[in-house]
Amino acid sequence: GNYALAAARALMDTDKDAEEIARKAMQIAADICVYTNSNFVVETLDAA
């Protein structure tokens, strides 16, 4: 939701890759929002 979006936008200016940004943003959202838990499933695509 909005917490994860805000966290991801803040992390975009770092040298982290997309998966690290997504994981960190979701963890931040889980720490803030009572409706978000910290059980994440991240699916990635291999670069062609």
mmCIF file as Biopython writes it, N, C-alpha, C and O atoms, coordinates in Angstrom:
data_model
#
loop_
_atom_site.group_PDB
_atom_site.id
_atom_site.type_symbol
_atom_site.label_atom_id
_atom_site.label_alt_id
_atom_site.label_comp_id
_atom_site.label_asym_id
_atom_site.label_entity_id
_atom_site.label_seq_id
_atom_site.pdbx_PDB_ins_code
_atom_site.Cartn_x
_atom_site.Cartn_y
_atom_site.Cartn_z
_atom_site.occupancy
_atom_site.B_iso_or_equiv
_atom_site.auth_seq_id
_atom_site.auth_asym_id
_atom_site.pdbx_PDB_model_num
ATOM 1   N N  . GLY A ? 1  ? 0.794  -1.174  0.000   1.0 0.0 1  A 1 
ATOM 2   C CA . GLY A ? 1  ? 0.000  0.000   0.000   1.0 0.0 1  A 1 
ATOM 3   C C  . GLY A ? 1  ? 0.851  1.258   0.000   1.0 0.0 1  A 1 
ATOM 4   O O  . GLY A ? 1  ? 1.968  1.278   -0.517  1.0 0.0 1  A 1 
ATOM 5   N N  . ASN A ? 2  ? 0.310  2.278   0.577   1.0 0.0 2  A 1 
ATOM 6   C CA . ASN A ? 2  ? 0.964  3.585   0.562   1.0 0.0 2  A 1 
ATOM 7   C C  . ASN A ? 2  ? 2.243  3.634   1.384   1.0 0.0 2  A 1 
ATOM 8   O O  . ASN A ? 2  ? 3.176  4.352   1.024   1.0 0.0 2  A 1 
ATOM 9   N N  . TYR A ? 3  ? 2.305  2.883   2.484   1.0 0.0 3  A 1 
ATOM 10  C CA . TYR A ? 3  ? 3.536  2.868   3.286   1.0 0.0 3  A 1 
ATOM 11  C C  . TYR A ? 3  ? 4.687  2.257   2.487   1.0 0.0 3  A 1 
ATOM 12  O O  . TYR A ? 3  ? 5.793  2.797   2.482   1.0 0.0 3  A 1 
ATOM 13  N N  . ALA A ? 4  ? 4.433  1.138   1.815   1.0 0.0 4  A 1 
ATOM 14  C CA . ALA A ? 4  ? 5.474  0.491   1.011   1.0 0.0 4  A 1 
ATOM 15  C C  . ALA A ? 4  ? 5.881  1.381   -0.156  1.0 0.0 4  A 1 
ATOM 16  O O  . ALA A ? 4  ? 7.065  1.467   -0.484  1.0 0.0 4  A 1 
ATOM 17  N N  . LEU A ? 5  ? 4.925  2.037   -0.780  1.0 0.0 5  A 1 
ATOM 18  C CA . LEU A ? 5  ? 5.220  2.941   -1.890  1.0 0.0 5  A 1 
ATOM 19  C C  . LEU A ? 5  ? 6.102  4.092   -1.429  1.0 0.0 5  A 1 
ATOM 20  O O  . LEU A ? 5  ? 7.078  4.431   -2.099  1.0 0.0 5  A 1 
ATOM 21  N N  . ALA A ? 6  ? 5.770  4.692   -0.298  1.0 0.0 6  A 1 
ATOM 22  C CA . ALA A ? 6  ? 6.573  5.795   0.228   1.0 0.0 6  A 1 
ATOM 23  C C  . ALA A ? 6  ? 7.985  5.333   0.564   1.0 0.0 6  A 1 
ATOM 24  O O  . ALA A ? 6  ? 8.955  6.034   0.274   1.0 0.0 6  A 1 
ATOM 25  N N  . ALA A ? 7  ? 8.103  4.164   1.170   1.0 0.0 7  A 1 
ATOM 26  C CA . ALA A ? 7  ? 9.422  3.637   1.515   1.0 0.0 7  A 1 
ATOM 27  C C  . ALA A ? 7  ? 10.230 3.334   0.262   1.0 0.0 7  A 1 
ATOM 28  O O  . ALA A ? 7  ? 11.421 3.639   0.210   1.0 0.0 7  A 1 
ATOM 29  N N  . ALA A ? 8  ? 9.602  2.738   -0.748  1.0 0.0 8  A 1 
ATOM 30  C CA . ALA A ? 8  ? 10.304 2.417   -1.991  1.0 0.0 8  A 1 
ATOM 31  C C  . ALA A ? 8  ? 10.782 3.684   -2.690  1.0 0.0 8  A 1 
ATOM 32  O O  . ALA A ? 8  ? 11.897 3.723   -3.211  1.0 0.0 8  A 1 
ATOM 33  N N  . ARG A ? 9  ? 9.957  4.705   -2.703  1.0 0.0 9  A 1 
ATOM 34  C CA . ARG A ? 9  ? 10.372 5.972   -3.320  1.0 0.0 9  A 1 
ATOM 35  C C  . ARG A ? 9  ? 11.563 6.567   -2.592  1.0 0.0 9  A 1 
ATOM 36  O O  . ARG A ? 9  ? 12.460 7.120   -3.229  1.0 0.0 9  A 1 
ATOM 37  N N  . ALA A ? 10 ? 11.590 6.466   -1.281  1.0 0.0 10 A 1 
ATOM 38  C CA . ALA A ? 10 ? 12.718 6.988   -0.507  1.0 0.0 10 A 1 
ATOM 39  C C  . ALA A ? 10 ? 13.990 6.198   -0.780  1.0 0.0 10 A 1 
ATOM 40  O O  . ALA A ? 10 ? 15.086 6.758   -0.761  1.0 0.0 10 A 1 
ATOM 41  N N  . LEU A ? 11 ? 13.850 4.900   -1.034  1.0 0.0 11 A 1 
ATOM 42  C CA . LEU A ? 11 ? 15.014 4.043   -1.252  1.0 0.0 11 A 1 
ATOM 43  C C  . LEU A ? 11 ? 15.526 4.076   -2.688  1.0 0.0 11 A 1 
ATOM 44  O O  . LEU A ? 11 ? 16.590 3.521   -2.964  1.0 0.0 11 A 1 
ATOM 45  N N  . MET A ? 12 ? 14.814 4.701   -3.599  1.0 0.0 12 A 1 
ATOM 46  C CA . MET A ? 12 ? 15.222 4.715   -5.010  1.0 0.0 12 A 1 
ATOM 47  C C  . MET A ? 12 ? 16.551 5.427   -5.226  1.0 0.0 12 A 1 
ATOM 48  O O  . MET A ? 12 ? 17.230 5.161   -6.218  1.0 0.0 12 A 1 
ATOM 49  N N  . ASP A ? 13 ? 16.933 6.311   -4.337  1.0 0.0 13 A 1 
ATOM 50  C CA . ASP A ? 13 ? 18.177 7.060   -4.493  1.0 0.0 13 A 1 
ATOM 51  C C  . ASP A ? 13 ? 19.379 6.338   -3.898  1.0 0.0 13 A 1 
ATOM 52  O O  . ASP A ? 13 ? 20.420 6.956   -3.675  1.0 0.0 13 A 1 
ATOM 53  N N  . THR A ? 14 ? 19.251 5.045   -3.638  1.0 0.0 14 A 1 
ATOM 54  C CA . THR A ? 14 ? 20.358 4.266   -3.100  1.0 0.0 14 A 1 
ATOM 55  C C  . THR A ? 14 ? 20.938 3.379   -4.190  1.0 0.0 14 A 1 
ATOM 56  O O  . THR A ? 14 ? 20.414 3.334   -5.303  1.0 0.0 14 A 1 
ATOM 57  N N  . ASP A ? 15 ? 22.000 2.684   -3.880  1.0 0.0 15 A 1 
ATOM 58  C CA . ASP A ? 15 ? 22.637 1.784   -4.842  1.0 0.0 15 A 1 
ATOM 59  C C  . ASP A ? 15 ? 22.108 0.363   -4.735  1.0 0.0 15 A 1 
ATOM 60  O O  . ASP A ? 15 ? 22.763 -0.571  -5.198  1.0 0.0 15 A 1 
ATOM 61  N N  . LYS A ? 16 ? 20.949 0.181   -4.141  1.0 0.0 16 A 1 
ATOM 62  C CA . LYS A ? 16 ? 20.366 -1.148  -3.987  1.0 0.0 16 A 1 
ATOM 63  C C  . LYS A ? 16 ? 19.693 -1.580  -5.287  1.0 0.0 16 A 1 
ATOM 64  O O  . LYS A ? 16 ? 19.233 -0.746  -6.068  1.0 0.0 16 A 1 
ATOM 65  N N  . ASP A ? 17 ? 19.641 -2.904  -5.510  1.0 0.0 17 A 1 
ATOM 66  C CA . ASP A ? 17 ? 18.923 -3.389  -6.684  1.0 0.0 17 A 1 
ATOM 67  C C  . ASP A ? 17 ? 17.426 -3.442  -6.385  1.0 0.0 17 A 1 
ATOM 68  O O  . ASP A ? 17 ? 17.004 -3.212  -5.252  1.0 0.0 17 A 1 
ATOM 69  N N  . ALA A ? 18 ? 16.632 -3.743  -7.402  1.0 0.0 18 A 1 
ATOM 70  C CA . ALA A ? 18 ? 15.171 -3.692  -7.278  1.0 0.0 18 A 1 
ATOM 71  C C  . ALA A ? 18 ? 14.654 -4.628  -6.196  1.0 0.0 18 A 1 
ATOM 72  O O  . ALA A ? 18 ? 13.734 -4.267  -5.462  1.0 0.0 18 A 1 
ATOM 73  N N  . GLU A ? 19 ? 15.226 -5.823  -6.081  1.0 0.0 19 A 1 
ATOM 74  C CA . GLU A ? 19 ? 14.754 -6.772  -5.067  1.0 0.0 19 A 1 
ATOM 75  C C  . GLU A ? 19 ? 15.035 -6.266  -3.662  1.0 0.0 19 A 1 
ATOM 76  O O  . GLU A ? 19 ? 14.185 -6.382  -2.779  1.0 0.0 19 A 1 
ATOM 77  N N  . GLU A ? 20 ? 16.217 -5.706  -3.447  1.0 0.0 20 A 1 
ATOM 78  C CA . GLU A ? 20 ? 16.552 -5.167  -2.128  1.0 0.0 20 A 1 
ATOM 79  C C  . GLU A ? 20 ? 15.635 -4.004  -1.753  1.0 0.0 20 A 1 
ATOM 80  O O  . GLU A ? 20 ? 15.208 -3.886  -0.604  1.0 0.0 20 A 1 
ATOM 81  N N  . ILE A ? 21 ? 15.339 -3.149  -2.725  1.0 0.0 21 A 1 
ATOM 82  C CA . ILE A ? 21 ? 14.431 -2.026  -2.471  1.0 0.0 21 A 1 
ATOM 83  C C  . ILE A ? 21 ? 13.049 -2.540  -2.099  1.0 0.0 21 A 1 
ATOM 84  O O  . ILE A ? 21 ? 12.439 -2.056  -1.146  1.0 0.0 21 A 1 
ATOM 85  N N  . ALA A ? 22 ? 12.552 -3.524  -2.851  1.0 0.0 22 A 1 
ATOM 86  C CA . ALA A ? 22 ? 11.220 -4.077  -2.580  1.0 0.0 22 A 1 
ATOM 87  C C  . ALA A ? 22 ? 11.160 -4.713  -1.198  1.0 0.0 22 A 1 
ATOM 88  O O  . ALA A ? 22 ? 10.208 -4.486  -0.450  1.0 0.0 22 A 1 
ATOM 89  N N  . ARG A ? 23 ? 12.169 -5.507  -0.854  1.0 0.0 23 A 1 
ATOM 90  C CA . ARG A ? 23 ? 12.186 -6.173  0.455   1.0 0.0 23 A 1 
ATOM 91  C C  . ARG A ? 23 ? 12.240 -5.159  1.599   1.0 0.0 23 A 1 
ATOM 92  O O  . ARG A ? 23 ? 11.501 -5.274  2.576   1.0 0.0 23 A 1 
ATOM 93  N N  . LYS A ? 24 ? 13.118 -4.169  1.467   1.0 0.0 24 A 1 
ATOM 94  C CA . LYS A ? 24 ? 13.262 -3.162  2.516   1.0 0.0 24 A 1 
ATOM 95  C C  . LYS A ? 24 ? 11.990 -2.329  2.645   1.0 0.0 24 A 1 
ATOM 96  O O  . LYS A ? 24 ? 11.561 -2.027  3.759   1.0 0.0 24 A 1 
ATOM 97  N N  . ALA A ? 25 ? 11.386 -1.955  1.522   1.0 0.0 25 A 1 
ATOM 98  C CA . ALA A ? 25 ? 10.153 -1.167  1.555   1.0 0.0 25 A 1 
ATOM 99  C C  . ALA A ? 25 ? 9.026  -1.946  2.221   1.0 0.0 25 A 1 
ATOM 100 O O  . ALA A ? 25 ? 8.264  -1.384  3.008   1.0 0.0 25 A 1 
ATOM 101 N N  . MET A ? 26 ? 8.915  -3.231  1.914   1.0 0.0 26 A 1 
ATOM 102 C CA . MET A ? 26 ? 7.872  -4.051  2.526   1.0 0.0 26 A 1 
ATOM 103 C C  . MET A ? 26 ? 8.117  -4.220  4.019   1.0 0.0 26 A 1 
ATOM 104 O O  . MET A ? 26 ? 7.167  -4.249  4.802   1.0 0.0 26 A 1 
ATOM 105 N N  . GLN A ? 27 ? 9.387  -4.334  4.425   1.0 0.0 27 A 1 
ATOM 106 C CA . GLN A ? 27 ? 9.689  -4.458  5.849   1.0 0.0 27 A 1 
ATOM 107 C C  . GLN A ? 27 ? 9.325  -3.179  6.592   1.0 0.0 27 A 1 
ATOM 108 O O  . GLN A ? 27 ? 8.783  -3.229  7.696   1.0 0.0 27 A 1 
ATOM 109 N N  . ILE A ? 28 ? 9.622  -2.035  5.986   1.0 0.0 28 A 1 
ATOM 110 C CA . ILE A ? 28 ? 9.248  -0.754  6.590   1.0 0.0 28 A 1 
ATOM 111 C C  . ILE A ? 28 ? 7.732  -0.665  6.722   1.0 0.0 28 A 1 
ATOM 112 O O  . ILE A ? 28 ? 7.223  -0.255  7.765   1.0 0.0 28 A 1 
ATOM 113 N N  . ALA A ? 29 ? 7.011  -1.045  5.674   1.0 0.0 29 A 1 
ATOM 114 C CA . ALA A ? 29 ? 5.542  -1.024  5.719   1.0 0.0 29 A 1 
ATOM 115 C C  . ALA A ? 29 ? 5.018  -1.954  6.801   1.0 0.0 29 A 1 
ATOM 116 O O  . ALA A ? 29 ? 4.077  -1.610  7.515   1.0 0.0 29 A 1 
ATOM 117 N N  . ALA A ? 30 ? 5.621  -3.129  6.927   1.0 0.0 30 A 1 
ATOM 118 C CA . ALA A ? 30 ? 5.183  -4.091  7.947   1.0 0.0 30 A 1 
ATOM 119 C C  . ALA A ? 30 ? 5.411  -3.549  9.353   1.0 0.0 30 A 1 
ATOM 120 O O  . ALA A ? 30 ? 4.629  -3.829  10.262  1.0 0.0 30 A 1 
ATOM 121 N N  . ASP A ? 31 ? 6.469  -2.783  9.536   1.0 0.0 31 A 1 
ATOM 122 C CA . ASP A ? 31 ? 6.747  -2.194  10.845  1.0 0.0 31 A 1 
ATOM 123 C C  . ASP A ? 31 ? 5.752  -1.088  11.203  1.0 0.0 31 A 1 
ATOM 124 O O  . ASP A ? 31 ? 5.503  -0.837  12.382  1.0 0.0 31 A 1 
ATOM 125 N N  . ILE A ? 32 ? 5.185  -0.429  10.191  1.0 0.0 32 A 1 
ATOM 126 C CA . ILE A ? 32 ? 4.274  0.693   10.419  1.0 0.0 32 A 1 
ATOM 127 C C  . ILE A ? 32 ? 2.816  0.254   10.461  1.0 0.0 32 A 1 
ATOM 128 O O  . ILE A ? 32 ? 2.065  0.673   11.342  1.0 0.0 32 A 1 
ATOM 129 N N  . CYS A ? 33 ? 2.420  -0.578  9.523   1.0 0.0 33 A 1 
ATOM 130 C CA . CYS A ? 33 ? 1.003  -0.891  9.293   1.0 0.0 33 A 1 
ATOM 131 C C  . CYS A ? 33 ? 0.596  -2.193  9.989   1.0 0.0 33 A 1 
ATOM 132 O O  . CYS A ? 33 ? 1.262  -3.217  9.835   1.0 0.0 33 A 1 
ATOM 133 N N  . VAL A ? 34 ? -0.481 -2.150  10.741  1.0 0.0 34 A 1 
ATOM 134 C CA . VAL A ? 34 ? -0.944 -3.345  11.452  1.0 0.0 34 A 1 
ATOM 135 C C  . VAL A ? 34 ? -1.553 -4.376  10.510  1.0 0.0 34 A 1 
ATOM 136 O O  . VAL A ? 34 ? -1.722 -5.530  10.904  1.0 0.0 34 A 1 
ATOM 137 N N  . TYR A ? 35 ? -1.885 -4.000  9.284   1.0 0.0 35 A 1 
ATOM 138 C CA . TYR A ? 35 ? -2.486 -4.923  8.326   1.0 0.0 35 A 1 
ATOM 139 C C  . TYR A ? 35 ? -1.460 -5.590  7.412   1.0 0.0 35 A 1 
ATOM 140 O O  . TYR A ? 35 ? -1.820 -6.454  6.613   1.0 0.0 35 A 1 
ATOM 141 N N  . THR A ? 36 ? -0.186 -5.200  7.519   1.0 0.0 36 A 1 
ATOM 142 C CA . THR A ? 36 ? 0.881  -5.769  6.696   1.0 0.0 36 A 1 
ATOM 143 C C  . THR A ? 36 ? 1.766  -6.627  7.578   1.0 0.0 36 A 1 
ATOM 144 O O  . THR A ? 36 ? 2.271  -6.156  8.598   1.0 0.0 36 A 1 
ATOM 145 N N  . ASN A ? 37 ? 1.961  -7.894  7.192   1.0 0.0 37 A 1 
ATOM 146 C CA . ASN A ? 37 ? 2.855  -8.742  7.976   1.0 0.0 37 A 1 
ATOM 147 C C  . ASN A ? 37 ? 4.210  -8.838  7.285   1.0 0.0 37 A 1 
ATOM 148 O O  . ASN A ? 37 ? 4.397  -8.290  6.199   1.0 0.0 37 A 1 
ATOM 149 N N  . SER A ? 38 ? 5.141  -9.524  7.904   1.0 0.0 38 A 1 
ATOM 150 C CA . SER A ? 38 ? 6.496  -9.601  7.352   1.0 0.0 38 A 1 
ATOM 151 C C  . SER A ? 38 ? 6.781  -10.946 6.699   1.0 0.0 38 A 1 
ATOM 152 O O  . SER A ? 38 ? 7.939  -11.352 6.599   1.0 0.0 38 A 1 
ATOM 153 N N  . ASN A ? 39 ? 5.750  -11.633 6.258   1.0 0.0 39 A 1 
ATOM 154 C CA . ASN A ? 39 ? 5.920  -12.878 5.498   1.0 0.0 39 A 1 
ATOM 155 C C  . ASN A ? 39 ? 5.849  -12.539 4.018   1.0 0.0 39 A 1 
ATOM 156 O O  . ASN A ? 39 ? 4.760  -12.402 3.462   1.0 0.0 39 A 1 
ATOM 157 N N  . PHE A ? 40 ? 7.014  -12.401 3.373   1.0 0.0 40 A 1 
ATOM 158 C CA . PHE A ? 40 ? 7.073  -11.946 1.990   1.0 0.0 40 A 1 
ATOM 159 C C  . PHE A ? 40 ? 7.431  -13.096 1.056   1.0 0.0 40 A 1 
ATOM 160 O O  . PHE A ? 40 ? 8.224  -13.971 1.404   1.0 0.0 40 A 1 
ATOM 161 N N  . VAL A ? 41 ? 6.845  -13.082 -0.116  1.0 0.0 41 A 1 
ATOM 162 C CA . VAL A ? 41 ? 7.239  -13.965 -1.210  1.0 0.0 41 A 1 
ATOM 163 C C  . VAL A ? 41 ? 7.652  -13.044 -2.346  1.0 0.0 41 A 1 
ATOM 164 O O  . VAL A ? 41 ? 6.835  -12.290 -2.875  1.0 0.0 41 A 1 
ATOM 165 N N  . VAL A ? 42 ? 8.926  -13.110 -2.718  1.0 0.0 42 A 1 
ATOM 166 C CA . VAL A ? 42 ? 9.445  -12.243 -3.769  1.0 0.0 42 A 1 
ATOM 167 C C  . VAL A ? 42 ? 9.770  -13.109 -4.974  1.0 0.0 42 A 1 
ATOM 168 O O  . VAL A ? 42 ? 10.567 -14.042 -4.881  1.0 0.0 42 A 1 
ATOM 169 N N  . GLU A ? 43 ? 9.156  -12.799 -6.096  1.0 0.0 43 A 1 
ATOM 170 C CA . GLU A ? 43 ? 9.432  -13.515 -7.335  1.0 0.0 43 A 1 
ATOM 171 C C  . GLU A ? 43 ? 10.281 -12.620 -8.218  1.0 0.0 43 A 1 
ATOM 172 O O  . GLU A ? 43 ? 9.982  -11.437 -8.382  1.0 0.0 43 A 1 
ATOM 173 N N  . THR A ? 44 ? 11.338 -13.179 -8.787  1.0 0.0 44 A 1 
ATOM 174 C CA . THR A ? 44 ? 12.237 -12.398 -9.629  1.0 0.0 44 A 1 
ATOM 175 C C  . THR A ? 44 ? 12.322 -13.022 -11.013 1.0 0.0 44 A 1 
ATOM 176 O O  . THR A ? 44 ? 12.099 -14.220 -11.188 1.0 0.0 44 A 1 
ATOM 177 N N  . LEU A ? 45 ? 12.644 -12.197 -11.981 1.0 0.0 45 A 1 
ATOM 178 C CA . LEU A ? 45 ? 12.852 -12.642 -13.353 1.0 0.0 45 A 1 
ATOM 179 C C  . LEU A ? 45 ? 14.335 -12.563 -13.654 1.0 0.0 45 A 1 
ATOM 180 O O  . LEU A ? 45 ? 15.005 -11.611 -13.253 1.0 0.0 45 A 1 
ATOM 181 N N  . ASP A ? 46 ? 14.848 -13.553 -14.351 1.0 0.0 46 A 1 
ATOM 182 C CA . ASP A ? 46 ? 16.242 -13.517 -14.770 1.0 0.0 46 A 1 
ATOM 183 C C  . ASP A ? 46 ? 16.397 -12.544 -15.929 1.0 0.0 46 A 1 
ATOM 184 O O  . ASP A ? 46 ? 15.536 -12.464 -16.806 1.0 0.0 46 A 1 
ATOM 185 N N  . ALA A ? 47 ? 17.496 -11.809 -15.925 1.0 0.0 47 A 1 
ATOM 186 C CA . ALA A ? 47 ? 17.763 -10.881 -17.018 1.0 0.0 47 A 1 
ATOM 187 C C  . ALA A ? 47 ? 18.112 -11.670 -18.272 1.0 0.0 47 A 1 
ATOM 188 O O  . ALA A ? 47 ? 18.803 -12.687 -18.205 1.0 0.0 47 A 1 
ATOM 189 N N  . ALA A ? 48 ? 17.641 -11.204 -19.391 1.0 0.0 48 A 1 
ATOM 190 C CA . ALA A ? 48 ? 17.892 -11.910 -20.657 1.0 0.0 48 A 1 
ATOM 191 C C  . ALA A ? 48 ? 19.173 -11.439 -21.285 1.0 0.0 48 A 1 
ATOM 192 O O  . ALA A ? 48 ? 19.550 -11.919 -22.354 1.0 0.0 48 A 1 
#
